[in-house]
Amino acid sequence: MPNLNFRNAQVVKDKHTGKNKGFGFVSFKDPDDYTKAMREMNGKYVGSRPVKLRKSTWQDRNLDNRDPNEVAKLHALKNYGTGRK
């Protein structure tokens, strides 16, 4: 696996049993590291489970209920460094 720098990693656990639910979240310092992780790890197996990577869409949720200026800022952040406007 390539050398990737990440900010945070969290395994999601059931609050009643304490067992992991089989998924988690990772935030990368550099957006290019997500691309590297996707290329190298998506579809590989960890134990008997396949790795399935997806980019988060949390910023796209409930945009209809937000202040228009906040929505514009979120879109600017989302597209930062992608060449899109």
PDB file of N, CA, C and O in Angstrom:
ATOM      1  N   MET A   1       0.841  -1.178   0.000  1.00  0.00           N
ATOM      2  CA  MET A   1       0.000   0.000   0.000  1.00  0.00           C
ATOM      3  C   MET A   1       0.887   1.243   0.000  1.00  0.00           C
ATOM      4  O   MET A   1       1.935   1.259   0.645  1.00  0.00           O
ATOM      5  N   PRO A   2       0.465   2.290  -0.728  1.00  0.00           N
ATOM      6  CA  PRO A   2       1.286   3.493  -0.774  1.00  0.00           C
ATOM      7  C   PRO A   2       1.315   4.190   0.582  1.00  0.00           C
ATOM      8  O   PRO A   2       0.469   3.947   1.442  1.00  0.00           O
ATOM      9  N   ASN A   3       2.295   5.051   0.750  1.00  0.00           N
ATOM     10  CA  ASN A   3       2.393   5.820   1.981  1.00  0.00           C
ATOM     11  C   ASN A   3       1.353   6.942   1.936  1.00  0.00           C
ATOM     12  O   ASN A   3       1.481   7.872   1.140  1.00  0.00           O
ATOM     13  N   LEU A   4       0.318   6.858   2.791  1.00  0.00           N
ATOM     14  CA  LEU A   4      -0.763   7.833   2.804  1.00  0.00           C
ATOM     15  C   LEU A   4      -0.774   8.560   4.138  1.00  0.00           C
ATOM     16  O   LEU A   4      -0.520   7.969   5.188  1.00  0.00           O
ATOM     17  N   ASN A   5      -1.068   9.844   4.081  1.00  0.00           N
ATOM     18  CA  ASN A   5      -1.192  10.647   5.290  1.00  0.00           C
ATOM     19  C   ASN A   5      -2.666  10.911   5.560  1.00  0.00           C
ATOM     20  O   ASN A   5      -3.377  11.430   4.700  1.00  0.00           O
ATOM     21  N   PHE A   6      -3.117  10.557   6.741  1.00  0.00           N
ATOM     22  CA  PHE A   6      -4.511  10.815   7.052  1.00  0.00           C
ATOM     23  C   PHE A   6      -4.630  11.612   8.335  1.00  0.00           C
ATOM     24  O   PHE A   6      -3.740  11.599   9.185  1.00  0.00           O
ATOM     25  N   ARG A   7      -5.760  12.313   8.455  1.00  0.00           N
ATOM     26  CA  ARG A   7      -6.029  13.138   9.633  1.00  0.00           C
ATOM     27  C   ARG A   7      -6.642  12.324  10.744  1.00  0.00           C
ATOM     28  O   ARG A   7      -6.242  12.433  11.903  1.00  0.00           O
ATOM     29  N   ASN A   8      -7.623  11.497  10.386  1.00  0.00           N
ATOM     30  CA  ASN A   8      -8.403  10.803  11.397  1.00  0.00           C
ATOM     31  C   ASN A   8      -8.948   9.509  10.818  1.00  0.00           C
ATOM     32  O   ASN A   8      -9.242   9.433   9.625  1.00  0.00           O
ATOM     33  N   ALA A   9      -9.081   8.507  11.646  1.00  0.00           N
ATOM     34  CA  ALA A   9      -9.717   7.251  11.260  1.00  0.00           C
ATOM     35  C   ALA A   9     -10.620   6.816  12.402  1.00  0.00           C
ATOM     36  O   ALA A   9     -10.249   6.910  13.572  1.00  0.00           O
ATOM     37  N   GLN A  10     -11.805   6.342  12.052  1.00  0.00           N
ATOM     38  CA  GLN A  10     -12.765   5.930  13.071  1.00  0.00           C
ATOM     39  C   GLN A  10     -13.483   4.669  12.606  1.00  0.00           C
ATOM     40  O   GLN A  10     -14.024   4.625  11.501  1.00  0.00           O
ATOM     41  N   VAL A  11     -13.486   3.653  13.450  1.00  0.00           N
ATOM     42  CA  VAL A  11     -14.249   2.440  13.206  1.00  0.00           C
ATOM     43  C   VAL A  11     -15.592   2.608  13.914  1.00  0.00           C
ATOM     44  O   VAL A  11     -15.636   2.950  15.096  1.00  0.00           O
ATOM     45  N   VAL A  12     -16.676   2.369  13.198  1.00  0.00           N
ATOM     46  CA  VAL A  12     -18.008   2.536  13.780  1.00  0.00           C
ATOM     47  C   VAL A  12     -18.379   1.273  14.542  1.00  0.00           C
ATOM     48  O   VAL A  12     -18.270   0.160  14.027  1.00  0.00           O
ATOM     49  N   LYS A  13     -18.825   1.473  15.792  1.00  0.00           N
ATOM     50  CA  LYS A  13     -19.188   0.349  16.655  1.00  0.00           C
ATOM     51  C   LYS A  13     -20.642   0.454  17.089  1.00  0.00           C
ATOM     52  O   LYS A  13     -21.195   1.550  17.188  1.00  0.00           O
ATOM     53  N   ASP A  14     -21.248  -0.687  17.344  1.00  0.00           N
ATOM     54  CA  ASP A  14     -22.598  -0.735  17.888  1.00  0.00           C
ATOM     55  C   ASP A  14     -22.550  -0.225  19.321  1.00  0.00           C
ATOM     56  O   ASP A  14     -21.749  -0.709  20.121  1.00  0.00           O
ATOM     57  N   LYS A  15     -23.394   0.744  19.655  1.00  0.00           N
ATOM     58  CA  LYS A  15     -23.311   1.341  20.987  1.00  0.00           C
ATOM     59  C   LYS A  15     -23.789   0.402  22.087  1.00  0.00           C
ATOM     60  O   LYS A  15     -23.470   0.618  23.257  1.00  0.00           O
ATOM     61  N   HIS A  16     -24.547  -0.636  21.738  1.00  0.00           N
ATOM     62  CA  HIS A  16     -25.037  -1.569  22.753  1.00  0.00           C
ATOM     63  C   HIS A  16     -24.085  -2.741  22.986  1.00  0.00           C
ATOM     64  O   HIS A  16     -23.871  -3.161  24.123  1.00  0.00           O
ATOM     65  N   THR A  17     -23.511  -3.266  21.891  1.00  0.00           N
ATOM     66  CA  THR A  17     -22.650  -4.443  22.024  1.00  0.00           C
ATOM     67  C   THR A  17     -21.169  -4.099  22.042  1.00  0.00           C
ATOM     68  O   THR A  17     -20.357  -4.874  22.547  1.00  0.00           O
ATOM     69  N   GLY A  18     -20.809  -2.930  21.489  1.00  0.00           N
ATOM     70  CA  GLY A  18     -19.406  -2.553  21.411  1.00  0.00           C
ATOM     71  C   GLY A  18     -18.670  -3.202  20.247  1.00  0.00           C
ATOM     72  O   GLY A  18     -17.486  -2.938  20.039  1.00  0.00           O
ATOM     73  N   LYS A  19     -19.365  -4.054  19.481  1.00  0.00           N
ATOM     74  CA  LYS A  19     -18.738  -4.703  18.323  1.00  0.00           C
ATOM     75  C   LYS A  19     -18.722  -3.749  17.143  1.00  0.00           C
ATOM     76  O   LYS A  19     -19.616  -2.918  16.981  1.00  0.00           O
ATOM     77  N   ASN A  20     -17.677  -3.884  16.311  1.00  0.00           N
ATOM     78  CA  ASN A  20     -17.625  -3.003  15.147  1.00  0.00           C
ATOM     79  C   ASN A  20     -18.691  -3.419  14.142  1.00  0.00           C
ATOM     80  O   ASN A  20     -19.074  -4.586  14.056  1.00  0.00           O
ATOM     81  N   LYS A  21     -19.159  -2.428  13.383  1.00  0.00           N
ATOM     82  CA  LYS A  21     -20.219  -2.662  12.402  1.00  0.00           C
ATOM     83  C   LYS A  21     -19.669  -3.017  11.021  1.00  0.00           C
ATOM     84  O   LYS A  21     -20.432  -3.228  10.079  1.00  0.00           O
ATOM     85  N   GLY A  22     -18.362  -3.081  10.909  1.00  0.00           N
ATOM     86  CA  GLY A  22     -17.766  -3.485   9.636  1.00  0.00           C
ATOM     87  C   GLY A  22     -17.464  -2.335   8.694  1.00  0.00           C
ATOM     88  O   GLY A  22     -17.156  -2.557   7.523  1.00  0.00           O
ATOM     89  N   PHE A  23     -17.550  -1.102   9.195  1.00  0.00           N
ATOM     90  CA  PHE A  23     -17.181   0.034   8.361  1.00  0.00           C
ATOM     91  C   PHE A  23     -16.633   1.146   9.234  1.00  0.00           C
ATOM     92  O   PHE A  23     -16.731   1.110  10.460  1.00  0.00           O
ATOM     93  N   GLY A  24     -16.062   2.123   8.577  1.00  0.00           N
ATOM     94  CA  GLY A  24     -15.498   3.250   9.301  1.00  0.00           C
ATOM     95  C   GLY A  24     -15.264   4.410   8.372  1.00  0.00           C
ATOM     96  O   GLY A  24     -15.669   4.383   7.209  1.00  0.00           O
ATOM     97  N   PHE A  25     -14.609   5.429   8.885  1.00  0.00           N
ATOM     98  CA  PHE A  25     -14.359   6.645   8.137  1.00  0.00           C
ATOM     99  C   PHE A  25     -12.897   7.039   8.278  1.00  0.00           C
ATOM    100  O   PHE A  25     -12.302   6.902   9.347  1.00  0.00           O
ATOM    101  N   VAL A  26     -12.329   7.529   7.183  1.00  0.00           N
ATOM    102  CA  VAL A  26     -10.954   8.017   7.176  1.00  0.00           C
ATOM    103  C   VAL A  26     -10.962   9.373   6.487  1.00  0.00           C
ATOM    104  O   VAL A  26     -11.566   9.523   5.425  1.00  0.00           O
ATOM    105  N   SER A  27     -10.301  10.357   7.076  1.00  0.00           N
ATOM    106  CA  SER A  27     -10.131  11.647   6.397  1.00  0.00           C
ATOM    107  C   SER A  27      -8.647  11.811   6.096  1.00  0.00           C
ATOM    108  O   SER A  27      -7.793  11.613   6.960  1.00  0.00           O
ATOM    109  N   PHE A  28      -8.366  12.176   4.858  1.00  0.00           N
ATOM    110  CA  PHE A  28      -6.992  12.320   4.390  1.00  0.00           C
ATOM    111  C   PHE A  28      -6.559  13.776   4.445  1.00  0.00           C
ATOM    112  O   PHE A  28      -7.375  14.681   4.269  1.00  0.00           O
ATOM    113  N   LYS A  29      -5.274  13.999   4.691  1.00  0.00           N
ATOM    114  CA  LYS A  29      -4.715  15.348   4.688  1.00  0.00           C
ATOM    115  C   LYS A  29      -4.694  15.914   3.276  1.00  0.00           C
ATOM    116  O   LYS A  29      -4.941  17.103   3.079  1.00  0.00           O
ATOM    117  N   ASP A  30      -4.404  15.080   2.308  1.00  0.00           N
ATOM    118  CA  ASP A  30      -4.282  15.512   0.917  1.00  0.00           C
ATOM    119  C   ASP A  30      -5.336  14.776   0.084  1.00  0.00           C
ATOM    120  O   ASP A  30      -5.403  13.548   0.144  1.00  0.00           O
ATOM    121  N   PRO A  31      -6.159  15.490  -0.691  1.00  0.00           N
ATOM    122  CA  PRO A  31      -7.172  14.818  -1.516  1.00  0.00           C
ATOM    123  C   PRO A  31      -6.595  13.768  -2.464  1.00  0.00           C
ATOM    124  O   PRO A  31      -7.274  12.801  -2.807  1.00  0.00           O
ATOM    125  N   ASP A  32      -5.350  13.957  -2.885  1.00  0.00           N
ATOM    126  CA  ASP A  32      -4.720  12.971  -3.771  1.00  0.00           C
ATOM    127  C   ASP A  32      -4.520  11.628  -3.067  1.00  0.00           C
ATOM    128  O   ASP A  32      -4.466  10.585  -3.718  1.00  0.00           O
ATOM    129  N   ASP A  33      -4.411  11.655  -1.742  1.00  0.00           N
ATOM    130  CA  ASP A  33      -4.245  10.404  -0.999  1.00  0.00           C
ATOM    131  C   ASP A  33      -5.502   9.547  -1.072  1.00  0.00           C
ATOM    132  O   ASP A  33      -5.413   8.320  -1.044  1.00  0.00           O
ATOM    133  N   TYR A  34      -6.680  10.178  -1.167  1.00  0.00           N
ATOM    134  CA  TYR A  34      -7.916   9.408  -1.367  1.00  0.00           C
ATOM    135  C   TYR A  34      -7.843   8.660  -2.697  1.00  0.00           C
ATOM    136  O   TYR A  34      -8.198   7.484  -2.782  1.00  0.00           O
ATOM    137  N   THR A  35      -7.379   9.355  -3.726  1.00  0.00           N
ATOM    138  CA  THR A  35      -7.264   8.745  -5.046  1.00  0.00           C
ATOM    139  C   THR A  35      -6.294   7.559  -5.007  1.00  0.00           C
ATOM    140  O   THR A  35      -6.557   6.508  -5.592  1.00  0.00           O
ATOM    141  N   LYS A  36      -5.174   7.745  -4.309  1.00  0.00           N
ATOM    142  CA  LYS A  36      -4.197   6.658  -4.185  1.00  0.00           C
ATOM    143  C   LYS A  36      -4.796   5.470  -3.434  1.00  0.00           C
ATOM    144  O   LYS A  36      -4.612   4.319  -3.831  1.00  0.00           O
ATOM    145  N   ALA A  37      -5.511   5.757  -2.353  1.00  0.00           N
ATOM    146  CA  ALA A  37      -6.132   4.683  -1.571  1.00  0.00           C
ATOM    147  C   ALA A  37      -7.166   3.948  -2.411  1.00  0.00           C
ATOM    148  O   ALA A  37      -7.249   2.721  -2.360  1.00  0.00           O
ATOM    149  N   MET A  38      -7.951   4.684  -3.179  1.00  0.00           N
ATOM    150  CA  MET A  38      -8.964   4.071  -4.031  1.00  0.00           C
ATOM    151  C   MET A  38      -8.309   3.141  -5.051  1.00  0.00           C
ATOM    152  O   MET A  38      -8.772   2.022  -5.273  1.00  0.00           O
ATOM    153  N   ARG A  39      -7.240   3.612  -5.659  1.00  0.00           N
ATOM    154  CA  ARG A  39      -6.548   2.823  -6.679  1.00  0.00           C
ATOM    155  C   ARG A  39      -5.932   1.552  -6.089  1.00  0.00           C
ATOM    156  O   ARG A  39      -5.993   0.484  -6.698  1.00  0.00           O
ATOM    157  N   GLU A  40      -5.342   1.678  -4.903  1.00  0.00           N
ATOM    158  CA  GLU A  40      -4.600   0.568  -4.311  1.00  0.00           C
ATOM    159  C   GLU A  40      -5.448  -0.399  -3.490  1.00  0.00           C
ATOM    160  O   GLU A  40      -5.176  -1.600  -3.476  1.00  0.00           O
ATOM    161  N   MET A  41      -6.469   0.111  -2.810  1.00  0.00           N
ATOM    162  CA  MET A  41      -7.157  -0.725  -1.824  1.00  0.00           C
ATOM    163  C   MET A  41      -8.572  -1.160  -2.201  1.00  0.00           C
ATOM    164  O   MET A  41      -9.033  -2.194  -1.719  1.00  0.00           O
ATOM    165  N   ASN A  42      -9.276  -0.404  -3.048  1.00  0.00           N
ATOM    166  CA  ASN A  42     -10.657  -0.741  -3.361  1.00  0.00           C
ATOM    167  C   ASN A  42     -10.734  -2.127  -3.993  1.00  0.00           C
ATOM    168  O   ASN A  42     -10.087  -2.393  -5.006  1.00  0.00           O
ATOM    169  N   GLY A  43     -11.523  -2.999  -3.392  1.00  0.00           N
ATOM    170  CA  GLY A  43     -11.679  -4.366  -3.901  1.00  0.00           C
ATOM    171  C   GLY A  43     -10.724  -5.373  -3.282  1.00  0.00           C
ATOM    172  O   GLY A  43     -10.921  -6.579  -3.426  1.00  0.00           O
ATOM    173  N   LYS A  44      -9.688  -4.895  -2.593  1.00  0.00           N
ATOM    174  CA  LYS A  44      -8.772  -5.815  -1.909  1.00  0.00           C
ATOM    175  C   LYS A  44      -9.470  -6.371  -0.674  1.00  0.00           C
ATOM    176  O   LYS A  44     -10.472  -5.819  -0.220  1.00  0.00           O
ATOM    177  N   TYR A  45      -8.946  -7.450  -0.141  1.00  0.00           N
ATOM    178  CA  TYR A  45      -9.541  -8.075   1.036  1.00  0.00           C
ATOM    179  C   TYR A  45      -8.715  -7.809   2.283  1.00  0.00           C
ATOM    180  O   TYR A  45      -7.485  -7.854   2.260  1.00  0.00           O
ATOM    181  N   VAL A  46      -9.416  -7.534   3.365  1.00  0.00           N
ATOM    182  CA  VAL A  46      -8.811  -7.460   4.691  1.00  0.00           C
ATOM    183  C   VAL A  46      -9.459  -8.608   5.452  1.00  0.00           C
ATOM    184  O   VAL A  46     -10.635  -8.550   5.811  1.00  0.00           O
ATOM    185  N   GLY A  47      -8.682  -9.638   5.687  1.00  0.00           N
ATOM    186  CA  GLY A  47      -9.267 -10.867   6.227  1.00  0.00           C
ATOM    187  C   GLY A  47     -10.187 -11.447   5.171  1.00  0.00           C
ATOM    188  O   GLY A  47      -9.764 -11.668   4.036  1.00  0.00           O
ATOM    189  N   SER A  48     -11.432 -11.697   5.525  1.00  0.00           N
ATOM    190  CA  SER A  48     -12.390 -12.258   4.566  1.00  0.00           C
ATOM    191  C   SER A  48     -13.340 -11.202   4.009  1.00  0.00           C
ATOM    192  O   SER A  48     -14.308 -11.537   3.326  1.00  0.00           O
ATOM    193  N   ARG A  49     -13.067  -9.919   4.297  1.00  0.00           N
ATOM    194  CA  ARG A  49     -13.983  -8.863   3.874  1.00  0.00           C
ATOM    195  C   ARG A  49     -13.344  -7.965   2.821  1.00  0.00           C
ATOM    196  O   ARG A  49     -12.198  -7.539   2.969  1.00  0.00           O
ATOM    197  N   PRO A  50     -14.098  -7.679   1.750  1.00  0.00           N
ATOM    198  CA  PRO A  50     -13.553  -6.777   0.722  1.00  0.00           C
ATOM    199  C   PRO A  50     -13.602  -5.330   1.189  1.00  0.00           C
ATOM    200  O   PRO A  50     -14.511  -4.926   1.914  1.00  0.00           O
ATOM    201  N   VAL A  51     -12.604  -4.554   0.760  1.00  0.00           N
ATOM    202  CA  VAL A  51     -12.570  -3.125   1.044  1.00  0.00           C
ATOM    203  C   VAL A  51     -13.390  -2.424  -0.033  1.00  0.00           C
ATOM    204  O   VAL A  51     -13.180  -2.641  -1.227  1.00  0.00           O
ATOM    205  N   LYS A  52     -14.326  -1.582   0.401  1.00  0.00           N
ATOM    206  CA  LYS A  52     -15.151  -0.795  -0.519  1.00  0.00           C
ATOM    207  C   LYS A  52     -15.015   0.666  -0.123  1.00  0.00           C
ATOM    208  O   LYS A  52     -15.509   1.085   0.924  1.00  0.00           O
ATOM    209  N   LEU A  53     -14.342   1.436  -0.966  1.00  0.00           N
ATOM    210  CA  LEU A  53     -14.119   2.852  -0.671  1.00  0.00           C
ATOM    211  C   LEU A  53     -15.130   3.710  -1.419  1.00  0.00           C
ATOM    212  O   LEU A  53     -15.435   3.466  -2.586  1.00  0.00           O
ATOM    213  N   ARG A  54     -15.647   4.727  -0.717  1.00  0.00           N
ATOM    214  CA  ARG A  54     -16.542   5.711  -1.322  1.00  0.00           C
ATOM    215  C   ARG A  54     -16.194   7.072  -0.763  1.00  0.00           C
ATOM    216  O   ARG A  54     -15.845   7.207   0.410  1.00  0.00           O
ATOM    217  N   LYS A  55     -16.292   8.067  -1.601  1.00  0.00           N
ATOM    218  CA  LYS A  55     -16.085   9.432  -1.141  1.00  0.00           C
ATOM    219  C   LYS A  55     -17.345   9.890  -0.417  1.00  0.00           C
ATOM    220  O   LYS A  55     -18.460   9.632  -0.871  1.00  0.00           O
ATOM    221  N   SER A  56     -17.164  10.559   0.689  1.00  0.00           N
ATOM    222  CA  SER A  56     -18.285  11.036   1.486  1.00  0.00           C
ATOM    223  C   SER A  56     -19.091  12.082   0.728  1.00  0.00           C
ATOM    224  O   SER A  56     -18.550  12.876  -0.042  1.00  0.00           O
ATOM    225  N   THR A  57     -20.389  12.059   0.966  1.00  0.00           N
ATOM    226  CA  THR A  57     -21.275  13.066   0.379  1.00  0.00           C
ATOM    227  C   THR A  57     -21.934  13.898   1.462  1.00  0.00           C
ATOM    228  O   THR A  57     -22.977  14.503   1.216  1.00  0.00           O
ATOM    229  N   TRP A  58     -21.356  13.945   2.648  1.00  0.00           N
ATOM    230  CA  TRP A  58     -21.990  14.631   3.768  1.00  0.00           C
ATOM    231  C   TRP A  58     -22.240  16.100   3.476  1.00  0.00           C
ATOM    232  O   TRP A  58     -23.224  16.653   3.968  1.00  0.00           O
ATOM    233  N   GLN A  59     -21.394  16.750   2.700  1.00  0.00           N
ATOM    234  CA  GLN A  59     -21.585  18.172   2.416  1.00  0.00           C
ATOM    235  C   GLN A  59     -22.777  18.426   1.507  1.00  0.00           C
ATOM    236  O   GLN A  59     -23.303  19.538   1.487  1.00  0.00           O
ATOM    237  N   ASP A  60     -23.214  17.427   0.759  1.00  0.00           N
ATOM    238  CA  ASP A  60     -24.326  17.593  -0.165  1.00  0.00           C
ATOM    239  C   ASP A  60     -25.684  17.401   0.502  1.00  0.00           C
ATOM    240  O   ASP A  60     -26.712  17.685  -0.113  1.00  0.00           O
ATOM    241  N   ARG A  61     -25.709  16.932   1.729  1.00  0.00           N
ATOM    242  CA  ARG A  61     -26.974  16.640   2.406  1.00  0.00           C
ATOM    243  C   ARG A  61     -27.661  17.912   2.894  1.00  0.00           C
ATOM    244  O   ARG A  61     -27.016  18.832   3.397  1.00  0.00           O
ATOM    245  N   ASN A  62     -28.955  17.943   2.738  1.00  0.00           N
ATOM    246  CA  ASN A  62     -29.813  19.012   3.268  1.00  0.00           C
ATOM    247  C   ASN A  62     -29.373  20.419   2.861  1.00  0.00           C
ATOM    248  O   ASN A  62     -29.476  21.348   3.662  1.00  0.00           O
ATOM    249  N   LEU A  63     -28.891  20.588   1.643  1.00  0.00           N
ATOM    250  CA  LEU A  63     -28.470  21.914   1.211  1.00  0.00           C
ATOM    251  C   LEU A  63     -29.662  22.844   1.026  1.00  0.00           C
ATOM    252  O   LEU A  63     -29.501  24.063   1.076  1.00  0.00           O
ATOM    253  N   ASP A  64     -30.854  22.293   0.812  1.00  0.00           N
ATOM    254  CA  ASP A  64     -32.041  23.122   0.624  1.00  0.00           C
ATOM    255  C   ASP A  64     -32.393  23.902   1.880  1.00  0.00           C
ATOM    256  O   ASP A  64     -33.004  24.967   1.792  1.00  0.00           O
ATOM    257  N   ASN A  65     -32.020  23.394   3.043  1.00  0.00           N
ATOM    258  CA  ASN A  65     -32.379  24.028   4.306  1.00  0.00           C
ATOM    259  C   ASN A  65     -31.304  24.971   4.834  1.00  0.00           C
ATOM    260  O   ASN A  65     -31.444  25.500   5.937  1.00  0.00           O
ATOM    261  N   ARG A  66     -30.237  25.192   4.076  1.00  0.00           N
ATOM    262  CA  ARG A  66     -29.124  26.009   4.555  1.00  0.00           C
ATOM    263  C   ARG A  66     -29.141  27.394   3.932  1.00  0.00           C
ATOM    264  O   ARG A  66     -29.772  27.635   2.903  1.00  0.00           O
ATOM    265  N   ASP A  67     -28.431  28.288   4.587  1.00  0.00           N
ATOM    266  CA  ASP A  67     -28.247  29.646   4.097  1.00  0.00           C
ATOM    267  C   ASP A  67     -27.534  29.579   2.743  1.00  0.00           C
ATOM    268  O   ASP A  67     -26.562  28.837   2.604  1.00  0.00           O
ATOM    269  N   PRO A  68     -28.001  30.346   1.734  1.00  0.00           N
ATOM    270  CA  PRO A  68     -27.365  30.298   0.396  1.00  0.00           C
ATOM    271  C   PRO A  68     -25.870  30.610   0.416  1.00  0.00           C
ATOM    272  O   PRO A  68     -25.118  30.049  -0.381  1.00  0.00           O
ATOM    273  N   ASN A  69     -25.425  31.494   1.312  1.00  0.00           N
ATOM    274  CA  ASN A  69     -23.987  31.802   1.401  1.00  0.00           C
ATOM    275  C   ASN A  69     -23.200  30.599   1.906  1.00  0.00           C
ATOM    276  O   ASN A  69     -22.088  30.341   1.445  1.00  0.00           O
ATOM    277  N   GLU A  70     -23.778  29.861   2.856  1.00  0.00           N
ATOM    278  CA  GLU A  70     -23.122  28.660   3.374  1.00  0.00           C
ATOM    279  C   GLU A  70     -23.020  27.595   2.282  1.00  0.00           C
ATOM    280  O   GLU A  70     -21.998  26.919   2.161  1.00  0.00           O
ATOM    281  N   VAL A  71     -24.084  27.449   1.487  1.00  0.00           N
ATOM    282  CA  VAL A  71     -24.086  26.473   0.391  1.00  0.00           C
ATOM    283  C   VAL A  71     -22.988  26.823  -0.608  1.00  0.00           C
ATOM    284  O   VAL A  71     -22.275  25.937  -1.078  1.00  0.00           O
ATOM    285  N   ALA A  72     -22.845  28.101  -0.937  1.00  0.00           N
ATOM    286  CA  ALA A  72     -21.804  28.522  -1.879  1.00  0.00           C
ATOM    287  C   ALA A  72     -20.417  28.204  -1.331  1.00  0.00           C
ATOM    288  O   ALA A  72     -19.544  27.759  -2.076  1.00  0.00           O
ATOM    289  N   LYS A  73     -20.208  28.428  -0.032  1.00  0.00           N
ATOM    290  CA  LYS A  73     -18.914  28.117   0.577  1.00  0.00           C
ATOM    291  C   LYS A  73     -18.626  26.620   0.527  1.00  0.00           C
ATOM    292  O   LYS A  73     -17.498  26.212   0.252  1.00  0.00           O
ATOM    293  N   LEU A  74     -19.646  25.800   0.794  1.00  0.00           N
ATOM    294  CA  LEU A  74     -19.457  24.347   0.763  1.00  0.00           C
ATOM    295  C   LEU A  74     -19.092  23.878  -0.634  1.00  0.00           C
ATOM    296  O   LEU A  74     -18.213  23.031  -0.796  1.00  0.00           O
ATOM    297  N   HIS A  75     -19.759  24.420  -1.642  1.00  0.00           N
ATOM    298  CA  HIS A  75     -19.434  24.033  -3.019  1.00  0.00           C
ATOM    299  C   HIS A  75     -18.026  24.476  -3.395  1.00  0.00           C
ATOM    300  O   HIS A  75     -17.312  23.759  -4.096  1.00  0.00           O
ATOM    301  N   ALA A  76     -17.628  25.652  -2.932  1.00  0.00           N
ATOM    302  CA  ALA A  76     -16.268  26.122  -3.205  1.00  0.00           C
ATOM    303  C   ALA A  76     -15.248  25.204  -2.556  1.00  0.00           C
ATOM    304  O   ALA A  76     -14.233  24.880  -3.172  1.00  0.00           O
ATOM    305  N   LEU A  77     -15.500  24.772  -1.310  1.00  0.00           N
ATOM    306  CA  LEU A  77     -14.586  23.845  -0.636  1.00  0.00           C
ATOM    307  C   LEU A  77     -14.548  22.504  -1.342  1.00  0.00           C
ATOM    308  O   LEU A  77     -13.479  21.915  -1.506  1.00  0.00           O
ATOM    309  N   LYS A  78     -15.698  22.022  -1.757  1.00  0.00           N
ATOM    310  CA  LYS A  78     -15.786  20.719  -2.411  1.00  0.00           C
ATOM    311  C   LYS A  78     -14.994  20.710  -3.712  1.00  0.00           C
ATOM    312  O   LYS A  78     -14.357  19.711  -4.048  1.00  0.00           O
ATOM    313  N   ASN A  79     -15.034  21.827  -4.446  1.00  0.00           N
ATOM    314  CA  ASN A  79     -14.394  21.886  -5.754  1.00  0.00           C
ATOM    315  C   ASN A  79     -12.969  22.423  -5.699  1.00  0.00           C
ATOM    316  O   ASN A  79     -12.300  22.498  -6.730  1.00  0.00           O
ATOM    317  N   TYR A  80     -12.493  22.797  -4.513  1.00  0.00           N
ATOM    318  CA  TYR A  80     -11.144  23.326  -4.367  1.00  0.00           C
ATOM    319  C   TYR A  80     -10.120  22.309  -4.854  1.00  0.00           C
ATOM    320  O   TYR A  80     -10.102  21.166  -4.397  1.00  0.00           O
ATOM    321  N   GLY A  81      -9.284  22.725  -5.766  1.00  0.00           N
ATOM    322  CA  GLY A  81      -8.207  21.869  -6.244  1.00  0.00           C
ATOM    323  C   GLY A  81      -8.634  20.864  -7.305  1.00  0.00           C
ATOM    324  O   GLY A  81      -7.816  20.061  -7.755  1.00  0.00           O
ATOM    325  N   THR A  82      -9.921  20.894  -7.717  1.00  0.00           N
ATOM    326  CA  THR A  82     -10.373  19.931  -8.721  1.00  0.00           C
ATOM    327  C   THR A  82     -10.359  20.526 -10.109  1.00  0.00           C
ATOM    328  O   THR A  82     -10.475  19.807 -11.102  1.00  0.00           O
ATOM    329  N   GLY A  83     -10.214  21.869 -10.185  1.00  0.00           N
ATOM    330  CA  GLY A  83     -10.273  22.541 -11.488  1.00  0.00           C
ATOM    331  C   GLY A  83     -11.697  22.891 -11.877  1.00  0.00           C
ATOM    332  O   GLY A  83     -11.918  23.541 -12.899  1.00  0.00           O
ATOM    333  N   ARG A  84     -12.681  22.464 -11.064  1.00  0.00           N
ATOM    334  CA  ARG A  84     -14.087  22.798 -11.359  1.00  0.00           C
ATOM    335  C   ARG A  84     -14.448  24.090 -10.663  1.00  0.00           C
ATOM    336  O   ARG A  84     -13.807  24.474  -9.685  1.00  0.00           O
ATOM    337  N   LYS A  85     -15.468  24.763 -11.159  1.00  0.00           N
ATOM    338  CA  LYS A  85     -15.932  26.017 -10.534  1.00  0.00           C
ATOM    339  C   LYS A  85     -17.362  25.889 -10.108  1.00  0.00           C
ATOM    340  O   LYS A  85     -17.932  26.835  -9.564  1.00  0.00           O
TER     341      LYS A  85
END
